[in-house]
Amino acid sequence: MRDIVLIHSTISQEIPTLCVSEIHYLPIYDALLESNIPPHAPQECIDALIFTSKHAVFSLMQAMAKRKELRAFAKIPAFAIGEKCAQALTQAGFAVEFVSSTSHGTSFAREIIERANGRKMLYFRAKDIASNLDLLLTQAQIPLAQITAYTKQPKPLPQSLKPRPQSVLIFTAPSHYHFFVQNFGWDPSYIAVAIGQTTLRAFAPSTICYASPIQSLESCIDLAKILAQRAQNHTAAQSSLKKLK
């Protein structure tokens, strides 16, 4: 069967992983001060929090461990995209008000707009984001502050780590795809699996690609196994036809 490789920023225990980027958490306390948000009493100007990545949660948790006054953020209702992000918030003691079943920023923005009710919101985000969530919320006239909680940077890798031809590669973010291509290029025999539509749209037009029916790593792995087996069966069938000829 074809190799299946997760292209990511952290090692997965479930599947062989190639880390093409590194996560760097940024100083949240200083960013709050620069945005005129009182770290010790954020409830004075913030009514709800928005998270689209567990890394934003981890960055805030790291800041909370250094500055106890930041624990006040855990009392503010949070909107999370995806179960993994919501789980990270719950484990950190946050009050999760809403969990989106989609990993698509546009859909999540619409869900937030429906539930905002005039509240002032704070979005903990990556330095670079693929969605237009912030723009949509601003256009809907929702009071929105933004804090850059983390950044992704490409990790230079030797060509010896490049996946073999015909591998099935799983991508959970557009940046992982871009960093991979930047480092290794792209073999036309690769099959790409995207966790959602935002990542799917990042692929080059000529890419053989599929979107996971459920936006989770587990679903991506299941789809990758199906595609790998299907490709193996197709290759075996072609080989049999050649022998018959």
N, C-alpha and C positions, 0 to 999 in steps of 0.2 A: 504494500500500500504506500501511497505517496507520503512524504514527510509532512507533518502538521506542526507549524511553528507560530507561536504568539509573538507579535512584534509590539513591544511595550516599553514602559519606563521602569517597571519593577518585575522581579522574578515571580512567576506563578508556580504554585506547588502542583497544579493540575495538569500542566502541559509544558513541553520544552519552550523556553522563552529566549528571545533575542532582545536585549535592552538597547535601544537606539537613542535614548534620551535620558537625561538626568533631571530630577525635580529639585528645585531650589526654593525653600520657603523664605518669604520676605518679611521684614520687620513690620508687623501689623500695628504695634503700639504707636510707632512714629507716624504711620500712615493715617491712623485715626486722628491724631493731634493735628496733622496737616489738613484734614478734612473737617476740622472743628466738631468732631464727635467726641464727647467726653468719655474716655475709656472706663471710668469708674461708675458712670451713670448713663449708659447709652440709651436707656429707656426714655430719657428726656427728649430725644430727637429721632429715635428709631422705633418703629412699631412692629417690623417683621424683617427677618433675614432671608436671603436667597443663596442657595448653594447648588452649583451644577457639577461639582466634583468632590470626591472624598478628600482630595489633596488640599482643597481649600479648608475643609474641616480640620484636617491634620495640622495645617499651618496655624489655624486659630487655636487649636489645642496646645500646640507648642508654645504659642505666645501666652496662653492662659497659665501654663506651668511656670513661666518666668514671672508673670505679673498677676497676682491673685485677684486684683480688682477687675480684670477682664472676665472673670467668671460670671459677672453680671449679664453677659451676652447669653448665657444658657437659659435665662429667664424669658428671653424674647422668642415668640413663635417663629418657627423656621419652615421655609418652603424648600423641598429637596427634589432633585431630579433623579429618579431611579432608586431601587431598593438598597444598593450598596452605599450610596451617599446617605440615605436615611438611617441605615444601620449604624454608620459611623457617628452620626449625630446623636442617636439614641444612646449608644454606648458611652458617649461623652457627657450624657446628662442633659442634652438639649430637648426642648419641647417641640416635636415635629408636628406642625399643623396640617401639612399637605405633602403628599408624595406623588409625583407625576409618574405615570406608567410609561412615558415616552422619554427617549433620550434626545429628542429633537428640540432645539432651542426655540423655534418658532411656536411649536405646539405648547411648550412649557410656558412661554410668554403669554399666550392666550389664556391658559389656565390661571396664571397669576392675576391677569387683568380682571378676570371674572370674579376673583376672590379678594381683590385688593381693598375695596371699600374705602378708598381715600387714605389708606395708611401710608406712612413714610417707610420706605424700604431701603435696606442695605444689602448690596450684592458683593459677596466675597468671591472673587474671580481669579482666573489666570491672567497673566500679562497679555497673552494673545488668545483670543477666542474665535472659534469658527462660526458660531451662531450670531444672529443679530438681536439677541434677547434684550440687551440693554437699549438698543435703538427703539425696539417695539414698545418697551415699557415707557420710555421717554415720550414717544409719539402719542401714547395713550394718556399722557399728562399725569403719570404716576410719579410722585416725588421719589427720586432714586439717587442714592449715594453709592459709590463703588470703591471698594478697597482691593488693590492687587495683592493677593495673598501668596501667590507662587508663580514661578516661571518654569518652562521646559526649555532645556538647551540640548542641542544634538551632541551625541557621544561618539567621537571618532572610533571606528572599529576596523580591524584588519580584514582584508578581502577573504581570508581563510574562513571567516565566520559566515560568509554569505550562504544562505540556504541553497540546497541543491536544486537543479532544474526540476520542474514539475511539482514543486512543493506547494502545499496549501497554506497560505499566510493569513493570519487573523489580525485585523487592525481594529482598535477600540477608540481611536482618535485620529483626525486628519493629520495632526502633527507627526504621529508615529509613521504614517505613510510617507510624508514629505521627507522626514529625516532618513528613513530607510532608502528611498530613491536617491537622495543626496549622497549617501554613503556607498551604496551598492549598485545603483542603477536598477533596471527592471528586466527580468528574463520573461519573454512572452509566453513561456510555458507555465508560469506561475498562475495559480488561482487565488484570488483575494476574497476574503470574507470580511464584511464590514458589520460593526455592531449596530449601526443605524444609518439613516438616510444622509445625515450630515457628513459622516465619514465616507459613505458610498460616493457622494458627489465629488469628493477630493480625488478619486482615482482618475487616471488618464483615460480618455475615451476608448482606447484600444484594449484596456484591461479586461480580462475574463474575471468578472466579479459578481458577488451575490451579497444580499443584505440578510442578516439574521432575522427570522420571524419574531423573535422575542429579544429585546434589547438587554441581554446579559451575556457574560462571558461563557457561562455554561451552554447557552443556546448556540453561541458561535462555535464552540467546540463540537457540539452535536452535528451542526450543519457541515463543518469542515470534515468530519469523519464520513458523513454521507457522500460528500463530493469526492473525497479521496477514494472511497470504495467504488463509486460510480465510474470514476476515471480509470481505475484499475480494471474493472469489468470491460469497459470500452476498449482498452488497450489489448486485453486478452482476446476479445472478440475479433479485433482487427488482425491479430496474429494468427488466429485460427483460419480466417478467410484467406490470408496469404498462403498458408500451408495447403489449403484446398486447391488454390490456383496452380 
